[in-house]
Amino acid sequence: MDTLAKGRFVGQLVPSSNRTVERTTEVLLGQYPGVASCYARIAYRPDGSGQPDVGYDAPAVLAAAEMLTHAEVEAICWNGTKGALDGFQVDRDLCAAATAQLGIPVTSVSLDVLDILRRLGAGRIAVISQGAVARTQRIGECFGAQGFPMVAMRSLGLTSNLEAARVTPATLTEAVRGCVADSAPDAVLIWGTNMPGLPVVAALEAELGVAVIDSCSVGIWGCLAALKLGGAPLANQGRIFGLL
């Protein structure tokens, strides 16, 4: 506890129907003694209500982020993937406003994934989404507009964000393998921070030879990058951490 009391802190903004962010973050930060995360939730119910169809309830999100600064966190990540569905600019606007208001780096999973894909030199991507086919196609279109065309996809057809937390490793493994078999993408995105993707990443990367990106893990990747902490302690948790 003495190490933690003197440690460094980051913040995670979490969708209110999410069960996975805190658990994934604690596993990853367990390899960084003296670094810990604080959490704040924003409204995103199991049916997806609580935020506008496009964009965010910005005052509420900024208020939640501001409360994280009461704990003197050094960086904040919005650990949700809605921004990709909305075309990314909404996340750029939100994060820029929060950074200016709070005076610390504020990022999002959607923006950090774009950075990761560029650093990997990945062009063609596959997307595994928890929702309907049309939703996955829209996500792929938005990534394509950023220079990362979607060449394969799997849609799990879930109607509740809460159901995503119950997706099994076997389901995700089958989906990733199927995407790679379909079109040999450079990277596969497990897209939805309530899907527990971290446990399957390392084994699938070793088996398939492509980057497998768990969107939930990206939330702490962005904070580690902001704190300029290297990724060596997480080398066995996915290729993305070798980019830090």
C-alpha positions in Angstrom: 0.0 0.0 0.0 2.9 2.4 0.6 3.9 2.0 -3.1 0.4 2.8 -4.2 0.0 5.8 -1.9 3.0 7.3 -3.6 2.1 6.1 -7.0 0.7 7.6 -10.3 -2.9 7.5 -11.2 -4.8 7.5 -14.5 -8.6 7.7 -15.1 -11.0 5.6 -17.1 -14.4 6.8 -18.3 -16.6 3.7 -18.5 -20.0 3.1 -20.1 -22.5 2.5 -17.3 -23.5 -1.0 -18.6 -19.9 -2.2 -18.9 -18.6 -5.0 -16.7 -15.2 -5.5 -18.4 -13.2 -2.3 -18.3 -12.3 -2.3 -14.7 -11.3 -6.0 -14.7 -9.2 -5.7 -17.8 -7.5 -2.6 -16.6 -6.6 -4.1 -13.2 -5.1 -7.2 -14.9 -2.9 -5.0 -17.1 -1.9 -2.4 -14.5 -1.0 -5.3 -12.2 2.3 -5.3 -14.1 3.0 -1.7 -13.2 3.6 -1.4 -9.4 2.8 2.1 -8.3 0.4 2.8 -11.2 -3.4 2.6 -10.6 -6.6 3.6 -12.2 -9.6 5.6 -11.0 -13.0 5.1 -12.7 -16.1 7.2 -13.5 -19.2 6.0 -15.3 -21.2 7.8 -18.0 -24.8 6.9 -18.9 -24.9 4.1 -21.5 -27.6 1.6 -20.6 -27.8 -2.0 -21.9 -30.1 -0.9 -24.7 -27.6 1.9 -25.8 -29.7 4.8 -24.4 -28.2 7.5 -22.3 -26.2 9.1 -25.1 -27.4 10.8 -28.3 -27.6 8.7 -31.5 -24.6 10.6 -32.7 -22.0 12.1 -30.3 -22.3 12.5 -26.6 -24.0 14.2 -23.8 -20.9 16.4 -23.6 -21.7 18.3 -20.4 -22.3 15.0 -18.5 -19.2 13.4 -19.9 -17.0 16.4 -19.1 -18.5 16.5 -15.6 -17.5 12.9 -15.0 -14.0 13.5 -16.4 -13.7 16.6 -14.2 -14.5 14.5 -11.1 -11.6 12.1 -12.0 -9.3 15.1 -11.7 -10.3 15.4 -8.1 -8.2 12.3 -7.6 -5.3 14.0 -9.4 -5.1 11.5 -12.3 -2.5 12.4 -14.9 -4.4 11.2 -18.0 -7.9 10.0 -18.9 -9.3 7.7 -21.5 -12.9 7.3 -22.7 -13.0 3.5 -22.7 -15.8 3.1 -25.1 -16.0 2.6 -28.9 -19.0 4.7 -29.9 -16.8 7.3 -31.6 -15.9 4.9 -34.4 -19.6 4.3 -35.2 -20.1 8.1 -35.3 -17.2 8.8 -37.6 -14.3 9.6 -35.1 -14.7 13.4 -35.2 -17.1 13.3 -32.2 -14.2 11.8 -30.2 -11.7 14.3 -31.5 -14.1 17.2 -30.4 -14.8 15.6 -27.0 -11.2 14.9 -26.2 -10.0 18.3 -27.3 -12.6 20.0 -25.2 -11.8 17.8 -22.1 -8.1 18.3 -22.5 -8.5 22.1 -22.8 -10.8 22.2 -19.8 -9.0 19.9 -17.5 -5.3 20.5 -18.4 -4.4 16.9 -18.7 -4.3 14.5 -21.7 -7.7 13.0 -22.5 -8.0 10.4 -25.2 -10.4 7.7 -26.4 -10.2 4.1 -27.5 -11.3 5.0 -31.0 -8.6 7.6 -31.5 -5.9 5.5 -29.9 -6.8 2.5 -32.2 -6.2 4.8 -35.2 -2.8 5.6 -33.7 -2.1 1.9 -33.1 -3.0 0.9 -36.6 -0.7 3.5 -38.1 2.2 2.4 -35.8 1.6 -1.2 -36.8 1.6 -0.3 -40.5 -1.7 -2.1 -40.8 -3.8 -1.3 -43.8 -6.6 -3.9 -44.1 -8.5 -4.7 -41.0 -11.2 -7.1 -39.8 -13.9 -6.0 -37.3 -15.7 -8.2 -34.8 -18.7 -6.3 -33.4 -21.2 -7.3 -30.8 -24.1 -5.8 -32.8 -26.0 -6.3 -36.0 -24.5 -6.6 -39.5 -25.5 -3.0 -40.5 -23.8 -1.6 -37.4 -20.6 -3.5 -38.2 -20.7 -2.4 -41.8 -21.0 1.2 -40.6 -18.0 0.8 -38.3 -16.1 -0.6 -41.2 -17.0 2.4 -43.4 -15.8 4.8 -40.7 -12.5 3.0 -40.4 -12.2 2.9 -44.2 -12.7 6.7 -44.3 -9.6 7.0 -42.0 -7.5 4.8 -44.4 -8.1 1.4 -42.9 -10.5 -0.6 -45.1 -12.5 -3.4 -43.5 -12.0 -6.6 -45.5 -13.7 -9.1 -43.1 -16.2 -8.9 -40.3 -18.2 -10.9 -37.8 -21.3 -9.5 -36.2 -22.5 -11.3 -33.0 -26.0 -9.9 -33.3 -26.3 -8.9 -29.6 -29.1 -6.5 -28.8 -27.8 -5.5 -25.3 -24.5 -4.0 -24.4 -24.7 -6.1 -21.2 -24.8 -9.3 -23.2 -21.4 -8.4 -24.6 -19.7 -9.0 -21.2 -20.9 -12.6 -21.5 -19.3 -13.4 -24.8 -17.1 -16.4 -24.4 -13.4 -16.8 -25.4 -14.5 -19.6 -27.7 -16.9 -17.3 -29.6 -14.2 -14.6 -30.0 -11.6 -17.2 -31.0 -13.8 -18.6 -33.7 -14.7 -15.1 -35.0 -11.0 -14.0 -35.2 -10.0 -17.2 -36.9 -12.8 -16.8 -39.4 -11.9 -13.3 -40.3 -8.3 -14.2 -40.9 -9.3 -17.2 -43.0 -11.6 -15.0 -45.0 -9.3 -12.2 -46.1 -5.9 -12.2 -44.3 -6.3 -8.8 -42.7 -3.3 -7.0 -41.2 -5.2 -6.6 -37.9 -8.3 -7.9 -36.3 -10.3 -5.5 -34.0 -12.4 -7.0 -31.2 -14.6 -3.9 -31.2 -16.6 -3.3 -28.0 -15.1 -2.6 -24.6 -17.6 -4.8 -22.9 -16.4 -7.9 -24.8 -13.7 -9.7 -22.7 -11.1 -10.0 -25.5 -7.9 -9.8 -23.6 -7.7 -13.5 -22.6 -7.6 -14.6 -26.3 -5.2 -12.0 -27.8 -1.8 -13.4 -27.2 -2.6 -17.0 -28.2 -4.3 -15.9 -31.4 -1.5 -13.5 -32.4 1.0 -16.4 -32.0 -1.3 -18.8 -33.9 -2.3 -16.5 -36.8 0.6 -14.1 -37.2 -1.6 -11.0 -37.3 -2.3 -8.3 -34.7 -5.4 -8.9 -32.6 -6.5 -5.7 -30.9 -8.8 -5.9 -27.8 -10.5 -2.5 -27.7 -10.9 -2.6 -23.9 -7.1 -3.0 -23.5 -6.5 0.0 -25.7 -8.0 2.2 -22.9 -5.0 1.6 -20.7 -2.6 1.6 -23.7 -3.5 5.3 -24.2 -2.9 6.2 -20.6 0.4 4.4 -20.5 1.4 6.3 -23.7 0.4 9.6 -22.1 2.5 8.8 -19.0 5.4 7.7 -21.3 5.6 4.3 -19.7 7.0 1.5 -21.8 5.0 -1.6 -22.7 7.7 -4.2 -21.8 5.8 -5.5 -18.8 2.9 -6.4 -21.0 4.8 -7.9 -23.9 2.9 -11.2 -23.3 -0.5 -9.5 -23.5 -0.5 -8.4 -27.1 1.5 -6.9 -29.9 0.1 -3.4 -29.3 2.1 -3.0 -26.1 5.4 -3.4 -28.0 4.5 0.0 -29.6 4.9 1.9 -26.4 
